[in-house]
Amino acid sequence: MTAREFTPSADQRAMAEHLLAGPRRGLWAAMGTGKTSGTLLTLDAMLLSGATSKPTLVLAPLRVAQSTWPDEARKWRQFQHLEIEPIVGDARARAAVLANAQAGRSPIYTMNYDNLQWLMERLDGGSFPFGTVVADESTRLKSFRLGGAKGRRARAIAAVAHKHCDRWVNLTGTPTPQGVVDLWGQTWFLDAGERLGRTFTAFEQRWFRMKRSGHGIEPLAHAAEEIAEKVRDLHLTIAPADTAQPIVRPVEIELPARARQMYQDMERQLFAMVGTVEVEAPSFGVAMGKCLQIASGAVYTDTEGAWAEVHDAKIAALESIIEEASGMPVLVSYEFRHSLARLLKAFPRGRQLDANPETIRAWNRGDLPVLFAHPASAGHGLNLQDGGNILAFFDHSWNLEYYQQIVERVGPMRQKQAGHDRPVYLYPIVARDTFDEDVIYRQRTKAEVQQVVLDAMKRRGNG
C-alpha cells in the first residue's frame, strides 16, 4: 500500500478540536465523514504534545479492529509512525500483544469488544496499561447497566473507565438506533451518569413511561429534546455534506492462501482444484465468472448447480457491516444461488426478497434486520426505501443495469420522495486483486466490459 498525503477536511479538523477540548468526548459522525482519520489526527496531536504517555486502546468490531484501523494508519504518510497492534487471534496471540501494551511498545492497540472480559480477567486486578480508550461503534456500550445482568462486555471495561482511564472517546454514526433509550449506557462512560442519571432506573423514571401494551418503555413527548440538550456539550455531530449522492465505502478483504491459489489457477489456466473436485472452464469468459464466485467464497463445481465453499472472508466482512449499522436494516445484494444459501445460514434473521408482498411490507416496516435481494428481483418500480438506507454488495456482476436498479431501490431520490432526510450508504465488499475490483471500476466509469477486462489483463501481466 503506497502511503498518501493526508490533508484533513474541515470536518476532520473540527473533530480533532472537539476531542482535544476535553478528556471525555463523543463524536456522532455519519458513515463516510472520516471519523477514523479524524481520531488518528487527534491521537497523533496528543502524542506530539505530550498530553498522553500511555498507549491508547481502540475497541471496535473484529474486522474494524483487525484491519480498518491499522490500514487507515498505513494509508497516510503522516500517520505511518503510529504503529497499531491488534489484540486479536487466539488467547496466546492476544496475550503476547497485551504484553507489548504493558511494556508501552506501541502507541495504539485495537481489540474487538468480544474480548473485553478476557482482557480484564487477564489483567486480574493489575495495572490497566491504557491511558485513553476509544470506543468505535460505541453503541456496543448501550446495554450497560450498573449492577445489571445485561451488557457483560461493557461492565468488564466499566470497572476501569473512570478510575484508570485519563481520556475516553465514543465514536458512532448511529448513536440512537433503537431510540434515545440507547444513550444512557454510552454517556455513562463519558460522565459517570452526571447528565442523564446515576443509574438507568433514574434515567428511565425521568424520561420514559411504560407502553400501553405493558411490554417495554417509550419516551415521553419532551424526552428526546431534553436528553439531547443534556449531552450536547459532550458531543460533536457531523453529517455528510452532500446527501444527493450515495456515500460509497468499499470494504476490502484478502483472499485466504488456498482461495488465492485457486483463483490464480482459474484465471491463468481455466482450471482449478476445489478440494478433490476438478473445476474446468471452457472459455475465458466462463473462467472470469468462476473467479468472481471464488472471490465471493464459493464456486459451482458442475453444470447441475453443485457448489463448494472456498472461504468465508466476505461473510465476516458483512457481519461487521451489519454490526456497524447498530440495528439499522441492511439490504444485501447477491448474484449467485450459493451466496444466498450461505447468507441465509450465516444470518438466520435475514430473509430473501421473494414474490410474497408481505416480505416487502415487513422490510419497509423495519421488521427485517437484513434483506437479501438479487438485483434481477429488485427491478423497476420496487420501493424499498422506507426500510433502510444501507446497501451492501456481497457479489458483483458485470451487468451495469442490475447494479443501477438495486441502488435505485433505496437511492437518494427515493429517500427524499419518501420524506427521509438521510444519506444512502453503499458497501461493496471487494476481494483485493480480483475481478471484483474491475467490476467496481466499470460501475464507476461505465466503461465497456471488454476494455475493462483487457486493461485488467495487462495490469496483471496476463495480456
N, C-alpha and C positions, 0 to 999 in steps of 0.2 A: 504494500500500500504506500503510494507516494504521498508524503505529507504536503499539505497546502497551507497557505497563509490564512490565518483566522482574523477576520475583521468583524467585530461584534456589531450586531444590529442595534438600533435604538432600543428595542425591547430587551435585548440581552444586557445592554448596559444598565437599563432600569432594573432588571433582575438582580444584577450584582450589587447595585447601590442599595436595593432593598434588603438583600440578605446580609450585607455588611453593616447595616444600620442598627442591628440588634442581635443578641445571642440566640434568639429563638424566633424563627420566621417561617412563613409558609408562602409557596408560590402556587397560585391557581393559574397555570399556564396551559392553554389549549394545545392539543397534539399538533406538532409541526411548527411550534413557535421557537424551538431551540433551547428548551429549558436544561437539557443535559449540558450543552456547551456553556450556557449561561451560568450554570452551577460550577462547572470546571473553572470558568473565569473567576468566580468568587473564591474557590478554594485556592487557586493559584495566588490571588491577591493576599489571602490570609497567610500563606506560607512566606511570600516575599516580604510582608510587613512584620513577620514575627508574631502575628496575632494568635498563632497556634503552634505548639511544639509536638503535640501527639498526632498520631495518624487519624485519618477520617474513615469511618465505616459507612459504606453506602448499602442500604437494604433495598432489594429490588426483586421482582420476579426472576426466576432462574436464568432464562435466556438473556435478560437485560443485565443481570449481574455478571454472567459468564462472558458475554461478548460485547453488548452495546456500549457499556462504559469504557472498557479497555480500547475498543475500536475507535470510539469518539476521541479519546486522548491521542491515539496514534494518527488520527486523520489530520490533525492540525499541528503545524510546526511549533507553535507557541506552547503547546501542552505536552509535547513528547517527553519532557523531563519529568512529567507527573506519572511515575510508574504506578500502575494499578494492578494489584494482585487479587484475583478472585479466590475467595474461600469456598470452593465448591469441590465436588467429587466425593469419593468415599471418605469415611471417618479419618483414615490415615492421612490422606491428602489434605483434608481440611486442617488437621492438627499441625501439619508441617507449615502451612501458610500462616496459621494463627501464631505459631512460634515466631515467625518473621515479624508479625504485627507487634507482638510483645517486646521484640527487640528493636522496634521502630525502624525496620529496614526500608520500608516504602511509605510514601505519604498517604496513599489511598488503598483501601481494601473494599471489596464488594462481596456481598453474601446474599443468598436468597432467604426470604422470610421463613421458609420451612425449617431452616437450620438454627433458628433463634434459640429454641430450647436446648439444642445440642451445645451452642456457644456458651450459654450461661451455666450449664452443667459442667462443661469442660473447664471453665474458669473457676467454678466451685468456690465462690466467695472471694477469690483472689482479685487482684487489681484489674479494673476494666481498662484495657490499653488504648481505647479510642477517646479522643477529646471532643470530636464532632461526629454526629450521626446524621446522615441524610436519608430520609425515608422516601425513596422513589416509589410512586404509586402509593401514597400514604393512606389511601382508603383501606389498605390491608390492616390498618390500625383502628378502623371504625368500630369494631366489635369489642374493643377494650372496655372492661368494667372493673372498678375497684372491688376485689373480692368476689367477682362473678365467676360463673362457670364457663362463660364464653371467652373467646379471644385469647387462647393459651399462648400463642406466639407473641402477641402484644404484651401480655402480662410478663413474659420472660424478660423482655427488654425494659419494661416499666420500672423494674427494681433499680435500674441504674440511670434511667432517663434524666432525673433531676439531681440525683446525688453525685454522679460521677461524670456526666457529660456537660462540658462547658457550652457547647453550641448544639442546636438541633434545627434541622431544616425539613419541612414537609413539602414534597413535590407531587402535584397531581393535576391532571386536566379535567377530572370529573370529581370534584370534592363531595358532591351530594347525589350519587347515582340512585339512591333509594329515598331521597328527600333530606331535609335538614337534620333529621334524627342521626344521620351519619357523621355530623360534625363534632359531637361531644368527644368521642374517643380520640379522634385526630387532634383536636385542640388541646386535650389534656396534656399531650406530650410537649406542647408549647408553653402552657401556663399553669399546669397542675390544677386545673379546674377554677382558676380565678374568675374567668369571664362567663362561663356557662354553667357553673355549679361545681362544687367539690365532688359530688357524686352524680352518677347518671340518674339516680332516683330524683335528686333535686332538680336536675335539668328537665326530666320528664314531667314532674309535677308543675313546673312553672310554665311550660310552653306546649303541653300536649294534653290530650284527653282520650279516653277510650272510644274506639269506634262503636257506632250504634249496634253493630253485629256482636260486640263483645269480644272480638278477636283482634288484638293489636291496638296500636295507638295512632292518632292522627294529630297533626299540628293545629293549634288554634289559629284563628284568622290573622292575627298580628305576629305570629311566631317567626316566620321567615324573615320579615323586615327587621325585627328586633334582634334576632340571632346574628344576622349579617352585620348589623351595626356594632354588636358587641365584639366581634372578632375582626372588624375591618382593619384595625391598626396592625394586626399581625400578618396580614396577607396582602399580596400584590396580585391582581388579576390581569392576565394578559390574554387577549382574544386575538384570533387571526385577523390580519389587516384586510384580507380580501376573502369573502365567502362566496364570491361569484364563480370561483373555480375550485374543483376538488383539491384537497391537500393530499399529495401522494407521499407515502412513507414506505419505501421499499424495505423489506425485511430479508436480509441475506443469510443464507445458510451455506455451510460447507458439506459437500458430499462425503460420507464416510469412505475410507480407503477402498473397501470392497466394491461399493457402488461406483466410485470414481473409475476403477479399473473396468468394470462392466460397461460404463458409459463410453469410455475411450475405445474399447473393443468394438462396440456397436457403431460408433461414429466413424472409425477408421477402417474396420474390416467388414461391417454389415453383419456381424456375428458376435454373440456373447454367450457365455455360460452363466445361467441363472441357477445357482445351486448345482444340481446334477442334470438340469434340463438345457438342451441346446436351443437357442433362440436365434433364428436367422431372418434377415430382412432381404427381400428380393430386389430392392432398389434403394437408392439413397433417400428418396422421399419417405419410404416406409421406415428406414433406419432413423431418420430425423424424428418421426413420430414416436418411435420407441425410446429415443434419447430423452424426449420430453417426459415420457412416462417414468423412465428411470430417475430423472431429476425430481419427480414428484414422490417417488418412493415405491412404485410397483410397476410391473410390466406384464402385458399379455404374453403368454408362452405358446399359444396356438391360435388358430383361426376360429375356434369354438368358444372363445371367451374365458378360457382358463387363465389365471394370472398368479403371479408370485410376488410377495412383498420383498422389497430390497432394503429399505431403510425407513426410519420414522422421523427424520430431521424436520420435515415440514409439519408433521403433526405437532412436534414440540414447539415449533415457531408459532403455529396457530393457537396453541394453548396459551402462549404468552400474550398474544394479541387479545384474546378473549379475556384473560386476566387483567390486562391493562385497561380494557373497556370498563371494568369495575361495575358490571351489571347491566351496562347498556347493550342492547341487542346487536348481534353481528351477523351480517349477511355474508355467506361464503360461496364463491363461485368455484365450481369444479368442472372438469372436462371429461374424465374417464369414469366408467362404472366402478372400477376397482377403487378409485379415490372415494366415491360415495360410500362404498361398503366399509372402507377403513375409517372414514369420518364418522359414520353413524356408530361404529364400535367405540371409537375413541371419545366421542362426545354424545353419550346416550340421551342427554336432554335436548339435543338438536333434532330437527325434523327436516325431511326432504320437502322441497316445494313440489307439490303434485297437483293433480287436476281437481282435488277437493277444494271448493271455495272456502271452506272453514279454515283451511291452512293459512290462506292469505289473511282472513279476518283475524285469526289468532296472532299472526305476526304483527299486523297493524295495530292491534290492541296492546302490544308489548308483552304478550304471554309467552313468546318463544325467545329464549336467550340466544339461540343460534338457528339460522335457517340456511340449508344447503340448496343451492339453485344451479342448475345447468343453464348457461346463457340462452340456449335454444328454447327453454321452457319459460324464460322470463322475457318474452317478446314484447312487441309494440303494444302499448296501451295498458300494460300491467302496472298497477300502482302499489309500490312497496314503501313509499317514502314516509308514511306515518309510523312504520315500525322501527325505523332506525336510520342512521346516517353514517354507518361504518360498513365498508365492503372490503372483504379480504379475498384475494385471488390465490387459491391453492394450486390450481393447474393453469397452464397458459396455452392459448390457441392462436394459430396464425389468422384465424377468422376475425378480421377487424370489426365487422358488423356485430358479431357476438359480444365483443368487448364493449363497444359503444352502447349496445342495447341494455346490457345489465347495469352499466354505470348510470344510464339514464333513468333506471327504475327508482333510484334513490338520489339522483343528481341534484345539484344546487337549484336549478329551475323548479323542479318538482317540490323541493323543500319549501321554497318561497311561495309557490302556488298553494301549498297546503297550510301556509301560515307558520312554518317552523323557521325561526331565525337562528339557524345553526349551520356550521360548515359541514361538508361531506369529506370523510377520510377514506382514502383508498390504500390498502396494504397489499401490494403484490409480494408474495413470498417467492424469492428468487434464489435458485441454486447457482452459486458462483461458477463462472467459466462453463456455462451450459447454454443450450439454445433458449432457455428461459430469458436470458439477457437480450438475445436477439429479437425475441417476440416483443419484449417490452420496448425495445428500440423502435420496432415497427409501429407499435401503438402510438408512440410519441411523435414519430415523424411521418407516419402513413406512407412510408416507402413501400415499393413493391417487394413481395416476399422473395422473388428470385434474386434481386440485388442485395437484400439483407443477408441472404444465405451465402452468396458469393463473397461478400465482404467478410463474413464470419470465417469462411474457409481460409481466406488469405491471412486473416489475423492469427488463426491457429496453425498456419503452416500446412494446411491440407489441400491448398489450391494450387 
